[in-house]
Structures are given as structure tokens and as C-alpha cells.
């Protein structure tokens, strides 16, 4: 029997790490199960674990977050798909049924965040919960899920950046890629090894995973070790920190969703706006909380003088 030699599909060229024959799915009883979906499912469970543990520590009912997850997942997927379709309308306008073909890919994380946040707000109002407290807790679970969920892009060999020869530079087997996201710069620096053509890219999935992990650590520290100044502060910190990282990382990617023919990456623009607005609201909230604290502290003295 002739054995086909394994090819290296992913190669961290400056670290000497190679991954051969990257599999994207496996079969169980004749059904194909994609690693992408498995990673996303595990990321959802991780996010739920973080949110419910934090809820316990802050005196909330963890069951609320288990119930909220069911609704948030549905509308997050709807939001993620709508966001992607709106800014990729040229790909769908002539075949509207493709809008519902999720197996072909096309989910944008910011659309998912918008859908999830709106769901959390409405759910909180219905259950007579403090929506800002729910967002403070839920965003910690969200960023935990984002941290691990980005590895689904790794197994799919997608969502990569332009050419780099930095320490984390990643070479990809061109035969396994969607060539639509391969740039002229990639091709100018492409190379052949053992008969396989490679492009060398920024591993933006890894950048975002590491950035999300750092964000998670900061949010959990402020949620459990530091006394936040006002409800909603942790959520605003999430928007500012994630937005800051995404602004940088989005600029590296070659599969950006753009606003018409402007050349502006919609997620990069949105990230910049979120950073500015969130930092402004945090500054206003901290200042307002400080004034209230000062006024409360001075009450007993005012009564004695009276």
C-alpha cells in the first residue's frame, strides 16, 4: 500500500513548530462533526462557567445566567449573521437563500455582541434585575468565550493577517485556504517547501485570543478584588479593552468587512468609537460616584452643625 506523505499545513516558521494535515472535521456514525463547532460549543460552556461563578461571588442567582444564555445564543447568532450580511451584501443580493446558509460561514462577532447585549437588557427588565449588573457579569463570560472561541479560526485556517516575518509568523498551506483572502503582499513573499506553496501571515486569531485573556484577567480582578465605582463599569471596561485590541488586530486582517467602497473596515471603525465612548462614560461615572461618596460622607457632619 502506498502511503501519501503528510504535508505541513501550519508552520510557525520562526518557532520551528509544524502541524501536519490539519483536520477540520471528524465523523461519528457517518455524520461529519466540525472542530469549529466543537470549539464554539466548548467556548459557550466556558463563558457560562465564568459568568455563573462570578454571579455566586457577587450574590446573584446563577440560574438567571443559565436561562439568559439560551435566549442570548439565539439572538447573538441572528445578530452576527445580520451584521455580516449587511456589510457583505454584494455576496447575497443575487441569491437571498444563501443568507440562511450558515454552513458556508459568515458570522461577525460584533453583531453577536450587539444581539447578546440587547437580549441581556430585555431579559433583565422582564425579570426585574439590574441590567447593568447583568451586563457587568455577563461580559466576563463573554470575553472568556471569545478567548477560546478564536481557536476555531485556527483549525479553519482563516481570519489571518497580512504578511509578517515576526516571531509569531505563521506559514499556511495555500491549497487549504480561501484564496479570496490572499493578498498581493502574501504572494510576493510566498515560498515553496517540499512541493507545497505557503504564504506567511500574522496569526491574528492568536493575537485576539491572548488579548481577550488579558482582558478577562483585568475584568475578573476588578469584579472580585476591587470595588467598582458604579454599575456598568465592568461592561464599559470590556468594551474599551476589547475595542482597543480589536482596533489594532482588525487593521492586520485581510478579510475585513468594509463600508461600501470607502476602504474603511467597519469593525475597526466601530472599535474606535466604542473605545472613545466607553472611556468617556467611565470617566463620567467615576467622577459622579466620587461626588456622591463625598456628599454621603459629609452628611453626619452637616447634621451635627445643624
N, C-alpha and C positions, 0 to 999 in steps of 0.2 A: 504493500500500500504506500502510495506517495503522500508524504506529509507536506502540506503547504507551510513554508516557514512563516513564523509570526512576524508581523510588522509593528514597528513602534508608531503608535498613533499620537501620543502626547509625550513631549520631551522637554523637560526643564533644562535647557542646554547649558546654563552656567552653574547648575547644581548637580548635574550628572544623573538626574532622575528620569527614568523612562517607564512608560506604561504601554504595554503591547496589547493590540487587539481590543480596544475599548468596546465593551458590550453595552448596548443601550436598552436591552430588554432580556427577559428570560421567560421560559414557557412553563406553565403549570396546567397539567391536564389539557394541553392543546391551546390554552389561552396565553396570549402574549401579555406580560406584565412589564411595564417600562420602569426603569430605575428612576427616571424623572418623577413619575407619580409616587413611587415609594418614598423618595426623599421628601417630596412636598408633604405627604401624609405624616411622616415622622416629624417634620418641622411643625406641623399644626399641633401635634401631641406635645411637643416640647414647649411651644408657646402656651398651651393650656396649662401645662405643669407649672411654668413660671408664674402665670397670672393667678392661679388658684393658691399657690404657696404664698405669694405676696398678699393676696386677699386675706388669708388666715392671719398673717403677721400684722395686718392693719385693721383687724376687727371686722372684716366684711364676710359675707356669706359666699363661699367658693362656688356654690351651686348656681349662683347667678351667672357666673362666667362660663360654666359648662353649658347652660341654656343659651346664653348670648352667642357662644361660638357657632351653634347650629345656624342661627339666622345670619350672623356676620359672614360665615363662609359662603353662603348662597349669594348674598349681595356684593361681597368682595369679588367673587368671580364675575358677576354681571358687570360691576364697575370696571374691573380690569379689562374685560373684553370690549366694553363700550369705548373706553379710553383708547385702546389700541386701534379699534376700527375707525374711530373718528379721525385719528391722525394718520391712518393708512387707507383712507377712503378710496384711493386710486386702485387698490388691490381688490376691492369688494364691489364697486359700483356696478360692474357688469355681470356679477354673479352673486346676488344677495344671499343665496343659500349658504355660501361659504362663510358668512358671518357666524353661523351656528356650528361650523366645523372646528371645534376646539382641538381635535386631534392633530390638526395641522399647525398648532401653535398660535401665538398671538395674544398674550396676556401681559398687560403693563402694570407694574407693581403700584405705581401711584394711583391708578384707577381703582385697584384693590383696596388701597388705604382709604381713599375717599369713600368707597362703598361701605367699608367696615366701620369707619368713624361715624357716618350718618346712621348706620344701623345701631351702633352703641348708644348714640344720643337718643334716638327714638325709643329704644328698649328701656333706657334709664328713666325716661319720662313716664312710660307706661307702668313701670314697676315702682315709681316714686323713689328712685335712687338719685343720688347726686351725680349727674352726668360727667362733671369734671373729675370727680373721684374715680369713676369707672374708666374714664379715658386715661387717667394717671396710672391706673393698674393695668389696664388692657394694653397700653403701648409697650410695657415691659415684655409682655408675652409676644407682642407683635414683632419687636426687634429681635427677640430670641429666635423666632421662626424665620425671620429674614436672614439671620446669621447662618443658619444651617441650610435653609432653602436655596441659597445661591449655589450650593454644590450640585444642584440639579442641572445648572448650566454647564458645569464641568463635564458631567457624564454625556451631555448632549453636544459638547464641543461647540458652544455658541456663546453669544454675548461677550465676545472678546474685544480687545482694543487694537489700536494700530500698531505698527512696528516698534519694537524696542529691543535693545540688547542689554537691558539692565539685569541685576542679579536674579530677578524672578522671571526673566523672559521665558516664554513658553512656545515651543515649536509644535505646530499641528499638521497632521497628515491632510493634505489638500483634498484627497479623494473622499474624506469623511465630512467635508464642510459644505455649508451653503455658500456657494461662490458669490452670491449677491453681496455678502458682507466682506469680501476680499477686496482690498484697495490696491491702487497702483503702487503705493509705497510698500505694501506687503509683497507684491510681485517683484518689485525692484530688488528686494532683499531676500527673495526666496532661494532655497538651496535644495540640492538632491543628495540623499544619503541612502545607500543600499537600494537604489532604484525607486525610492519614494520621494515625492516632492513635498516640501514643507514651507509654511510661512511662519514667521516669528512674531509673537504678539504680546501685548500687555495682558496678563491674566486678571482681567477686571473683576471676574467672579470672586477671586481670592482677595483682591483689594477690598471689595464691598463686604465680604464675609468678615474680614479682620476689623474693618471699620465698625461694622454692626456689633461685633463682640465688644469692642471698646465702648461703644455707646451703651450697650446693655449693662456693662460693669458700672458705668457712671450713673445710669438711671437707678440701678438697684442700690447703689451706695447712698444716693440722695433720698431714696424711698425708705430705707431702713435705718441708716446711720445718722442722717442729717434731718433736721426738722424743716420741711418745706415751708415756704413763706405764705403760699396761698394754694387753693385747689386749682388744678390745671397746670401747675408749674412743671411737673414731670412730663406731661404731654407736650408742652411747649418746648421743653428741653429736647425731647425726642425729635420734634420737627426741625429744630435748629441744628442739632448734631447730625442727624441723618441727612438733612438737606445739604449741609456743608460738605459732607463726604460725597454725596451723590452728585453735587455740582462739579466736583473735580473729576470723579470717575466717569460721569456721563460724557465729559469732554474727550475722553480717551476712546470711547466705544465707536465702532463702525456701523452699528445697527440702530442709530438714533432715529426716534420718531421726530419729524421736523414739522414746523408750522408752514404749511404750503410750500412755496418755493423761496422762502426767506433764508433758508440755510440755518435757521435758529432751532436748536434742539429743544423740544417742548419741555422735557423733564429737567433739563439744565436750567431753563428759564424759570420753571416752577420752583425748583430747588432754591434758586437765588431769592425769589420772592418770599418763600417760606422762612428762610434764614433771617431776612431783614424784619419781616412781620413778627416772627416768634421772639427774636431778641428784643424788639421794641416792647412787646406785650409783657415779657418777663421783667424788663426794667420798670415798666409802669406798675406791674403787680407787686414787685418787691418794694418799690417806693411807697405804694399805697398801704401795704402791710406794715411797713415801718412807721408810718404816720398813725395808723390805728393802734399799734403797740405802744407808741409814745403817749397817745391820748388816754389809753386804758391805764397805763402806769401812773398817770398824773391825777386820776380821779380821786383816790383816797385823800391826797394832799389838799385838793380843792375843797373836799367836804369838811376837812378839819378847819381850814381857814374860814369857811362859811359859818 
